């Protein structure tokens, strides 16, 4: 009997070990200081030029170019798509809406409201879609862009053929980017059941070949780190005809009017 119990313990231990080894490993980095959107706004000083004889005009010294940033971490506040820890529908599929809320509050430079208030905003956004689009569906990037224009009155830019350089360039300007992804490919150890068929999240920074994200698909998604390689392999828009995340690599940038 003791041998059977020992054998059972060994089998269970091996099973746990195999399971833990198969789960994606967390990437740990020292995060750069977070930056508010206001820090990226360049104010042009209007200088009245005096008319002087050409001979008195002194040549303008050439300025050395500023060094390119090696890391960025935008101060995008975090919420999960299930703010009150209720992962039943409709919150199970509210990653698009949660991503929009985070970016909206980033541009306003405000802290997020209470968890229940965020939940109310999510329900209002979902209710609008049900009333105007006939349901709450997986939204491809173009549809999220349309919703953001209507619901939030933002200008939008759909960025096609995404690559790491394009993403970095937007982040360098203080602009976070919403990306669609195949949740099965994302190396996210906190997902259940191998992750969602389709997911959206916010890329808000980069450092050392990794993207800093706010991933609403988990309560522990604030400042979550994905490698460049894994993120770029995961980015795929929703294909409404195939009902799968097999669309093009494109993302969404919101622009304040």
C-alpha positions in Angstrom: 0.0 0.0 0.0 2.8 2.4 0.9 4.5 1.7 -2.4 1.3 2.6 -4.3 1.0 5.8 -2.4 4.6 6.6 -3.1 4.2 5.8 -6.8 1.1 8.0 -6.9 3.0 10.9 -5.3 5.8 10.5 -7.8 3.4 10.5 -10.8 1.6 13.6 -9.5 4.9 15.4 -8.9 6.1 14.6 -12.4 2.9 15.8 -13.9 3.1 19.1 -12.0 6.7 19.5 -13.1 5.9 18.9 -16.8 2.9 21.3 -16.6 5.0 24.1 -15.0 7.8 23.6 -17.5 5.3 23.8 -20.4 3.9 27.2 -19.2 5.5 30.4 -20.6 8.1 31.9 -18.4 7.8 35.5 -17.2 10.2 38.0 -18.6 11.6 40.3 -15.9 13.1 43.7 -16.7 13.8 46.9 -14.8 11.0 49.2 -16.1 11.9 52.7 -17.3 10.2 55.6 -15.5 6.6 56.0 -16.8 6.0 59.1 -18.9 2.8 61.1 -19.3 1.5 62.2 -22.6 2.1 65.8 -21.8 5.9 65.1 -21.7 5.8 64.4 -25.5 3.9 67.6 -26.5 6.3 70.0 -28.1 5.2 73.6 -27.8 6.4 75.9 -30.6 7.7 79.2 -29.3 6.5 82.0 -31.5 9.4 84.5 -31.8 8.9 87.9 -33.4 11.7 88.3 -35.9 13.2 91.8 -36.2 14.1 93.0 -39.6 17.9 93.5 -39.7 20.4 94.1 -42.4 21.6 90.9 -44.0 25.1 91.6 -42.9 24.1 91.5 -39.3 22.5 88.1 -39.5 24.6 85.6 -37.7 24.7 82.0 -38.9 22.6 79.6 -36.7 24.9 77.0 -35.1 24.0 73.4 -36.0 22.5 71.5 -33.2 23.6 68.0 -32.4 20.8 65.5 -33.0 19.2 64.2 -29.8 20.1 60.5 -29.1 17.4 58.1 -30.0 15.6 56.6 -27.0 16.6 53.1 -25.9 13.5 52.6 -23.9 10.0 54.0 -23.4 7.3 53.4 -20.8 4.1 55.3 -21.3 2.1 56.0 -18.2 -1.0 54.1 -19.4 -3.2 53.2 -16.5 -4.3 49.5 -16.2 -7.6 47.7 -16.0 -8.4 44.2 -16.8 -11.5 43.5 -18.9 -13.1 42.0 -15.8 -12.5 44.8 -13.3 -14.6 43.2 -10.6 -13.1 39.7 -11.2 -16.2 38.4 -13.0 -15.0 36.6 -16.1 -18.4 35.6 -17.3 -19.8 37.2 -20.5 -19.8 39.9 -21.6 -16.5 40.6 -19.8 -14.8 37.5 -21.1 -14.8 39.3 -24.5 -14.3 42.9 -23.5 -10.6 43.2 -24.2 -11.3 45.7 -27.0 -13.3 48.0 -24.8 -10.8 47.8 -21.9 -7.9 48.7 -24.2 -9.8 51.8 -25.3 -10.6 52.8 -21.7 -6.9 52.6 -20.8 -5.7 54.8 -23.6 -8.5 57.3 -23.1 -7.4 57.9 -19.5 -3.8 58.0 -20.5 -4.5 61.0 -22.8 -6.6 62.6 -20.1 -3.7 62.1 -17.6 -6.2 60.8 -15.1 -6.3 57.9 -12.7 -8.9 55.2 -13.5 -12.1 55.3 -11.5 -13.2 52.6 -9.1 -13.5 49.0 -10.4 -17.3 49.1 -10.4 -17.3 52.4 -12.3 -15.0 50.9 -14.9 -17.4 47.9 -15.1 -20.3 50.3 -15.7 -18.3 52.0 -18.6 -17.6 48.6 -20.1 -21.3 47.7 -19.9 -22.2 51.0 -21.5 -19.8 50.4 -24.4 -21.1 46.9 -24.9 -24.7 48.1 -24.7 -24.0 50.7 -27.4 -22.7 47.9 -29.7 -25.7 45.7 -29.0 -28.1 48.6 -29.7 -26.4 49.8 -32.9 -24.6 46.7 -34.3 -26.9 44.0 -33.1 -24.6 42.3 -30.6 -21.3 42.1 -28.9 -18.8 40.5 -31.3 -15.1 40.1 -31.8 -14.1 43.4 -33.4 -11.4 43.6 -36.1 -9.1 46.7 -35.9 -11.2 48.7 -38.4 -14.3 48.1 -36.4 -12.6 49.2 -33.1 -11.4 52.3 -35.0 -15.0 53.1 -36.0 -16.2 52.6 -32.5 -13.5 54.8 -31.0 -14.4 57.6 -33.4 -18.0 57.5 -32.5 -17.9 56.7 -28.8 -14.8 58.8 -27.8 -14.5 61.3 -30.7 -10.9 60.4 -31.4 -9.1 60.6 -34.7 -7.7 57.2 -35.6 -4.9 55.8 -37.5 -4.8 52.2 -38.6 -1.1 51.1 -38.9 -0.7 48.4 -41.6 2.2 46.0 -42.0 3.3 46.3 -38.4 6.9 45.7 -37.4 9.0 46.5 -34.4 10.4 49.7 -35.9 6.9 51.1 -36.6 5.7 50.3 -33.1 8.8 51.9 -31.5 8.3 55.0 -33.6 4.8 55.6 -32.3 5.8 54.9 -28.7 8.7 57.4 -29.1 6.1 60.0 -29.9 4.1 59.1 -26.8 1.4 57.2 -28.7 0.4 53.8 -27.4 -0.9 51.3 -29.9 -3.7 48.7 -29.6 -2.9 45.4 -31.3 -5.0 42.4 -32.1 -3.5 39.0 -31.4 -4.0 35.2 -31.5 -4.2 34.5 -27.8 -3.0 30.9 -28.3 0.4 32.3 -29.5 0.9 34.9 -26.8 3.3 33.7 -24.1 1.0 34.6 -21.3 1.2 32.2 -18.3 -1.9 33.7 -16.6 -4.3 32.8 -19.5 -6.5 29.8 -18.9 -7.3 27.1 -21.4 -4.4 28.0 -23.7 -5.6 31.6 -24.1 -8.4 33.2 -26.2 -8.9 32.6 -29.9 -8.7 36.4 -30.3 -7.4 39.1 -28.0 -6.5 42.8 -27.9 -4.1 44.6 -25.7 -2.1 47.8 -25.4 1.6 48.2 -26.2 2.9 51.1 -24.1 6.6 50.8 -24.2 9.8 48.9 -25.0 13.1 47.9 -23.5 15.9 45.5 -24.4 14.1 43.8 -27.2 10.8 43.4 -25.3 7.5 45.2 -25.4 5.9 46.6 -22.2 2.1 46.1 -22.4 -1.1 46.5 -20.5 -2.8 43.2 -21.1 -6.5 43.3 -20.0 -6.8 39.5 -20.3 -5.5 39.0 -16.8 -5.6 40.8 -13.5 -1.8 40.6 -13.6 -1.5 42.3 -17.0 -0.1 45.7 -15.9 3.4 46.3 -17.4 3.4 42.7 -18.7 6.4 42.0 -20.8 6.3 40.2 -24.2 9.4 39.6 -26.3 9.5 41.2 -29.7 9.6 37.8 -31.3 6.6 36.5 -29.5 4.5 39.7 -29.9 5.2 39.9 -33.7 4.3 36.3 -34.1 1.0 36.8 -32.3 -0.2 39.9 -34.0 -3.1 39.0 -36.3 -6.4 40.8 -36.9 -9.8 39.2 -36.7 -11.0 37.7 -40.0 -14.8 38.0 -39.9 -15.2 35.6 -42.9 -13.1 32.9 -41.4 -14.1 33.7 -37.8 -10.5 33.4 -36.7 -7.4 35.5 -35.8 -5.8 35.0 -39.2 -6.0 38.6 -40.5 -3.2 41.0 -41.3 -0.6 42.4 -38.9 -2.1 45.9 -38.2 -2.7 48.0 -35.1 -4.7 51.0 -34.0 -3.4 54.4 -32.8 -5.8 56.9 -31.2 -5.0 60.6 -31.8 -6.4 63.5 -29.8 -8.3 66.1 -31.9 
